[in-house]
Amino acid sequence: MAERILMNEFRTLSKEKWVNIELHNEDIFKWDIALIVLNQDSLYHGGYLKASMTFPRNYPYSPPEFRFLVPLYHPNIYPDGRLCISILHPPGEDEMSGELAAERWSPAQRVESVLISILSLLDDAEVSSPANVDAAVMLRKDPTKYHATVKANVDGSRKLAPPGFTMPVEDAPSRDMEKDDDDFWMDSDVDSDPFGGSDSDDDMDQLSASEDDDDDDDSEDAPESPQR
């Protein structure tokens, strides 16, 4: 089952312009990935961020492993490229609180949702419990120097793009599901009332006429009141 799911996800993501993926040695459980940062508001805009992804044999019941292969100076990225991100942690109790961590991995997650979460993490660093303490301190105390360091990382990552690669001119990845949800609610407001009935004039007229007929029948069948 894992092979079939991964192959479907691989084929889908292969059509996207914000990610470049290849199978490592034709192994469906090992992917070579490059995240292409198209969001112009991102500090990492223009980056070609190479990474690797390794999937367990029981995927999607256990999370994949993700690691950046290029140096990225970031509070939530370890020096070896591993990430400190809850979505890649196996489901279970949180080591600190002893409570179930709601944002941990679940079988409903997919590769696309993981990669989008990673792109979001790059510009939404969590400095309270950093994987790279020095980066967290620099971000808080000297953001100008931190931004310059990020820019150097981005410039270096472009050199790892394949020959002839042209950076796509598009916005950041978006989920069609969000648009579909908006359309669904818009259509619902127009086409139906909150109780699931029809609000057309014809239906209302028919209902009123039916009620009038019922009233007439009731008046004919009812016995006359005795006169005093």
C-alpha contacts under 8 A as a table, 3 or more apart, distances in Angstrom:
res1	aa1	res2	aa2	distance
1	M	4	R	5.30
1	M	5	I	6.31
2	A	5	I	5.22
2	A	6	L	6.06
2	A	57	R	6.55
2	A	58	N	6.32
2	A	59	Y	5.39
2	A	60	P	6.93
3	E	6	L	5.24
3	E	7	M	6.05
3	E	28	I	6.74
3	E	29	F	7.70
4	R	7	M	5.19
4	R	8	N	6.29
5	I	8	N	5.25
5	I	9	E	6.28
6	L	9	E	5.03
6	L	10	F	5.91
6	L	28	I	6.86
6	L	29	F	7.69
7	M	10	F	4.96
7	M	11	R	6.17
7	M	28	I	6.96
8	N	11	R	5.27
8	N	12	T	6.28
9	E	12	T	5.11
9	E	13	L	6.11
9	E	110	R	7.84
9	E	111	V	7.09
9	E	112	E	7.99
10	F	13	L	5.31
10	F	14	S	5.99
10	F	21	I	7.76
11	R	14	S	5.15
11	R	15	K	7.02
12	T	15	K	5.79
12	T	16	E	7.46
13	L	16	E	5.28
13	L	19	V	7.24
13	L	21	I	7.66
13	L	112	E	7.30
14	S	19	V	7.59
14	S	20	N	6.80
14	S	21	I	6.42
16	E	19	V	6.06
16	E	20	N	7.72
17	K	20	N	7.17
17	K	36	I	7.68
17	K	168	P	6.65
18	W	35	L	6.28
18	W	36	I	4.77
18	W	37	V	6.55
18	W	38	L	6.67
18	W	168	P	7.73
18	W	172	A	7.33
18	W	173	P	6.68
19	V	33	I	7.04
19	V	34	A	5.66
19	V	35	L	4.77
19	V	36	I	5.45
20	N	33	I	5.70
20	N	34	A	5.02
20	N	35	L	6.65
20	N	36	I	7.48
21	I	31	W	6.57
21	I	32	D	5.60
21	I	33	I	4.52
21	I	34	A	6.45
22	E	31	W	5.74
22	E	32	D	5.17
22	E	33	I	6.62
23	L	26	E	4.95
23	L	27	D	5.68
23	L	28	I	6.02
23	L	29	F	7.98
23	L	30	K	6.08
23	L	31	W	4.68
23	L	32	D	6.04
24	H	27	D	5.56
24	H	28	I	7.66
24	H	30	K	5.38
24	H	31	W	5.31
24	H	32	D	5.83
27	D	30	K	5.46
27	D	31	W	7.57
28	I	31	W	6.99
29	F	54	T	5.73
29	F	55	F	4.95
29	F	56	P	7.10
29	F	57	R	7.67
30	K	52	S	7.38
30	K	53	M	5.85
30	K	54	T	4.64
30	K	55	F	6.44
31	W	52	S	5.79
31	W	53	M	5.11
31	W	54	T	6.45
32	D	50	K	7.57
32	D	51	A	6.23
32	D	52	S	4.84
32	D	53	M	6.58
33	I	50	K	5.69
33	I	51	A	5.03
33	I	52	S	5.64
33	I	53	M	7.17
34	A	48	Y	5.95
34	A	49	L	5.08
34	A	50	K	4.17
34	A	51	A	5.88
35	L	47	G	7.60
35	L	48	Y	5.82
35	L	49	L	4.97
35	L	50	K	6.44
35	L	51	A	7.72
35	L	115	L	7.91
35	L	119	L	7.98
36	I	46	G	6.86
36	I	47	G	5.78
36	I	48	Y	4.87
36	I	49	L	6.43
36	I	167	M	7.88
37	V	42	S	7.67
37	V	44	Y	6.23
37	V	45	H	4.99
37	V	46	G	5.46
37	V	47	G	5.36
37	V	48	Y	6.88
37	V	49	L	7.97
37	V	119	L	7.65
37	V	172	A	7.04
38	L	45	H	5.69
38	L	46	G	6.22
38	L	168	P	7.39
38	L	169	V	7.16
38	L	170	E	6.08
38	L	171	D	5.43
38	L	172	A	5.03
38	L	173	P	7.94
39	N	42	S	5.48
39	N	45	H	5.78
39	N	170	E	7.82
39	N	171	D	5.32
39	N	172	A	4.48
40	Q	45	H	5.48
40	Q	171	D	7.26
40	Q	172	A	7.96
41	D	45	H	7.06
42	S	45	H	5.11
42	S	123	D	6.38
43	L	123	D	6.74
43	L	147	H	7.19
43	L	150	V	6.98
43	L	151	K	7.22
44	Y	47	G	5.48
44	Y	122	L	7.62
44	Y	123	D	7.96
44	Y	150	V	7.03
44	Y	151	K	7.10
44	Y	154	V	6.00
45	H	154	V	7.68
46	G	154	V	6.92
46	G	158	R	7.58
46	G	167	M	7.20
47	G	154	V	4.79
47	G	155	D	7.07
47	G	157	S	5.94
47	G	158	R	6.00
48	Y	154	V	7.26
48	Y	157	S	5.23
48	Y	158	R	5.28
48	Y	160	L	7.18
48	Y	161	A	6.35
49	L	68	F	7.20
49	L	69	L	7.76
49	L	70	V	6.64
49	L	154	V	7.83
49	L	157	S	5.88
49	L	158	R	7.96
50	K	68	F	5.99
50	K	69	L	5.46
50	K	70	V	6.07
50	K	157	S	7.58
50	K	160	L	7.81
51	A	66	F	7.08
51	A	67	R	5.46
51	A	68	F	4.07
51	A	69	L	4.84
51	A	70	V	7.31
52	S	66	F	5.81
52	S	67	R	5.44
52	S	68	F	6.47
52	S	69	L	6.99
53	M	64	P	6.52
53	M	65	E	5.51
53	M	66	F	4.64
53	M	67	R	6.69
54	T	64	P	5.50
54	T	65	E	5.12
54	T	66	F	6.73
55	F	59	Y	6.45
55	F	63	P	7.07
55	F	64	P	4.41
55	F	65	E	6.47
56	P	59	Y	5.40
56	P	62	S	6.61
56	P	63	P	7.19
56	P	64	P	6.25
58	N	61	Y	5.76
58	N	62	S	6.27
59	Y	62	S	5.31
59	Y	63	P	6.73
59	Y	64	P	7.55
59	Y	107	P	7.83
60	P	63	P	6.52
60	P	106	S	7.71
60	P	107	P	4.93
60	P	108	A	7.66
60	P	109	Q	7.52
60	P	110	R	7.62
61	Y	106	S	6.80
61	Y	107	P	4.93
62	S	90	P	6.27
62	S	105	W	7.28
62	S	106	S	7.56
62	S	107	P	7.24
63	P	88	L	5.62
63	P	89	H	6.88
63	P	90	P	6.25
63	P	105	W	6.05
63	P	106	S	7.75
64	P	88	L	6.84
65	E	88	L	7.17
66	F	82	R	6.42
66	F	83	L	7.10
67	R	80	D	7.70
67	R	81	G	4.91
67	R	82	R	4.52
67	R	83	L	6.70
68	F	71	P	7.43
68	F	72	L	7.74
68	F	80	D	7.78
68	F	81	G	4.43
68	F	82	R	6.44
69	L	81	G	6.20
70	V	81	G	7.32
70	V	157	S	6.78
71	P	79	P	7.50
71	P	81	G	7.04
71	P	153	N	6.64
72	L	77	I	7.16
72	L	79	P	7.89
72	L	81	G	7.32
72	L	150	V	7.25
72	L	153	N	6.03
73	Y	77	I	7.19
73	Y	79	P	7.87
73	Y	132	N	7.88
73	Y	135	A	6.19
73	Y	149	T	7.08
73	Y	150	V	6.55
73	Y	153	N	7.47
74	H	77	I	5.36
74	H	78	Y	7.95
74	H	122	L	7.47
74	H	125	A	7.51
74	H	132	N	6.62
74	H	135	A	5.54
74	H	136	A	7.23
75	P	78	Y	7.90
75	P	125	A	6.30
75	P	126	E	6.83
75	P	127	V	6.09
75	P	130	P	5.08
75	P	131	A	5.74
75	P	132	N	4.71
75	P	133	V	6.40
75	P	134	D	7.57
75	P	135	A	4.97
75	P	136	A	4.71
76	N	83	L	6.08
76	N	84	C	5.19
76	N	85	I	7.39
76	N	125	A	6.51
76	N	126	E	6.64
76	N	127	V	7.58
76	N	130	P	5.36
76	N	131	A	4.86
76	N	132	N	6.22
77	I	80	D	7.96
77	I	81	G	5.90
77	I	82	R	5.81
77	I	83	L	4.69
77	I	84	C	6.10
77	I	131	A	5.68
77	I	132	N	6.29
78	Y	81	G	5.32
78	Y	82	R	5.29
78	Y	83	L	6.20
78	Y	84	C	7.42
78	Y	131	A	5.21
78	Y	132	N	5.71
79	P	82	R	7.44
79	P	132	N	7.13
83	L	131	A	7.79
84	C	130	P	7.77
84	C	131	A	6.26
85	I	88	L	6.04
85	I	89	H	7.29
86	S	89	H	5.18
86	S	103	E	6.02
86	S	104	R	5.08
86	S	105	W	7.34
87	I	103	E	5.77
87	I	104	R	4.50
87	I	105	W	4.84
87	I	114	V	7.14
88	L	104	R	6.48
88	L	105	W	5.59
88	L	114	V	7.84
89	H	104	R	5.37
89	H	105	W	5.73
90	P	104	R	6.18
90	P	105	W	5.41
90	P	106	S	7.79
91	P	100	L	7.83
91	P	101	A	7.23
91	P	104	R	5.38
91	P	105	W	5.52
91	P	106	S	6.61
92	G	100	L	5.73
92	G	101	A	6.71
92	G	104	R	7.80
93	E	97	S	7.89
93	E	98	G	5.37
93	E	99	E	5.15
93	E	100	L	4.39
93	E	101	A	6.11
94	D	97	S	5.59
94	D	98	G	5.03
94	D	99	E	5.40
94	D	100	L	5.79
94	D	101	A	5.59
95	E	98	G	5.66
101	A	104	R	5.72
105	W	109	Q	6.83
106	S	109	Q	5.70
107	P	110	R	7.76
109	Q	113	S	6.31
109	Q	114	V	7.24
110	R	113	S	5.41
110	R	114	V	6.43
111	V	114	V	5.11
111	V	115	L	6.23
112	E	115	L	5.21
112	E	116	I	6.16
113	S	116	I	5.17
113	S	117	S	6.10
114	V	117	S	5.10
114	V	118	I	6.26
115	L	118	I	5.00
115	L	119	L	6.27
116	I	119	L	5.09
116	I	120	S	6.26
116	I	173	P	7.39
117	S	120	S	5.04
117	S	121	L	6.13
118	I	121	L	4.94
118	I	122	L	6.49
119	L	122	L	5.43
119	L	123	D	7.44
120	S	123	D	5.86
120	S	124	D	6.18
121	L	124	D	4.84
121	L	125	A	5.80
122	L	125	A	6.19
126	E	129	S	6.87
126	E	130	P	6.62
127	V	130	P	5.16
127	V	136	A	5.32
130	P	133	V	5.55
130	P	136	A	6.41
132	N	135	A	5.48
132	N	136	A	6.43
133	V	136	A	5.07
133	V	137	V	6.19
134	D	137	V	5.16
134	D	138	M	6.16
135	A	138	M	5.10
135	A	139	L	6.09
135	A	146	Y	7.45
136	A	139	L	5.16
136	A	140	R	6.37
137	V	140	R	5.26
137	V	141	K	6.01
137	V	142	D	7.91
138	M	141	K	5.20
138	M	142	D	5.07
138	M	143	P	6.36
138	M	145	K	7.27
138	M	146	Y	5.90
139	L	142	D	5.71
139	L	143	P	4.67
139	L	145	K	7.98
139	L	146	Y	5.52
140	R	143	P	6.24
142	D	145	K	5.53
142	D	146	Y	6.37
143	P	146	Y	4.79
143	P	147	H	6.02
144	T	147	H	5.22
144	T	148	A	6.32
145	K	148	A	5.04
145	K	149	T	6.23
146	Y	149	T	5.08
146	Y	150	V	6.29
147	H	150	V	5.03
147	H	151	K	6.17
148	A	151	K	5.05
148	A	152	A	6.33
149	T	152	A	5.12
149	T	153	N	6.38
150	V	153	N	4.98
150	V	154	V	6.23
151	K	154	V	5.01
151	K	155	D	6.11
152	A	155	D	5.12
152	A	156	G	6.13
153	N	156	G	5.16
153	N	157	S	6.17
154	V	157	S	5.07
154	V	158	R	6.57
155	D	158	R	5.53
155	D	159	K	7.27
156	G	159	K	5.63
156	G	160	L	7.48
157	S	160	L	5.48
157	S	161	A	7.32
158	R	161	A	5.46
161	A	165	F	6.29
162	P	165	F	5.57
175	R	178	E	5.77
175	R	179	K	7.35
176	D	179	K	5.22
176	D	180	D	6.18
177	M	180	D	4.94
177	M	181	D	6.08
178	E	181	D	5.08
178	E	182	D	6.42
179	K	182	D	5.14
179	K	183	D	6.29
180	D	183	D	5.09
180	D	184	F	6.03
181	D	184	F	5.00
181	D	185	W	6.42
182	D	185	W	5.39
182	D	186	M	6.21
183	D	186	M	5.03
183	D	187	D	6.00
184	F	187	D	5.25
184	F	188	S	6.13
185	W	188	S	4.94
185	W	189	D	6.21
186	M	189	D	5.28
186	M	190	V	6.51
187	D	190	V	5.25
187	D	191	D	5.94
188	S	191	D	5.39
188	S	192	S	5.64
188	S	193	D	7.66
189	D	192	S	6.10
189	D	193	D	6.85
189	D	194	P	7.98
190	V	193	D	7.95
192	S	195	F	7.97
192	S	196	G	6.13
192	S	197	G	6.55
192	S	198	S	6.14
192	S	199	D	7.10
193	D	196	G	5.57
193	D	197	G	6.03
193	D	198	S	6.75
193	D	199	D	6.80
194	P	197	G	7.79
198	S	203	D	7.02
199	D	203	D	7.07
199	D	204	M	7.11
200	S	203	D	5.48
200	S	204	M	6.48
201	D	204	M	5.08
201	D	205	D	6.09
202	D	205	D	5.11
202	D	206	Q	6.17
203	D	206	Q	5.13
203	D	207	L	6.13
204	M	207	L	5.06
204	M	208	S	6.17
205	D	208	S	5.13
205	D	209	A	6.14
206	Q	209	A	5.12
206	Q	210	S	6.13
207	L	210	S	5.14
207	L	211	E	6.28
208	S	211	E	5.13
208	S	212	D	6.27
209	A	212	D	5.09
209	A	213	D	6.30
210	S	213	D	5.17
210	S	214	D	6.31
211	E	214	D	5.09
211	E	215	D	6.27
212	D	215	D	5.06
212	D	216	D	6.31
213	D	216	D	5.11
213	D	217	D	6.26
214	D	217	D	5.16
214	D	218	D	6.18
215	D	218	D	5.15
215	D	219	S	6.29
216	D	219	S	5.19
216	D	220	E	6.36
217	D	220	E	5.24
217	D	221	D	6.28
218	D	221	D	5.30
218	D	222	A	6.06
219	S	222	A	5.34
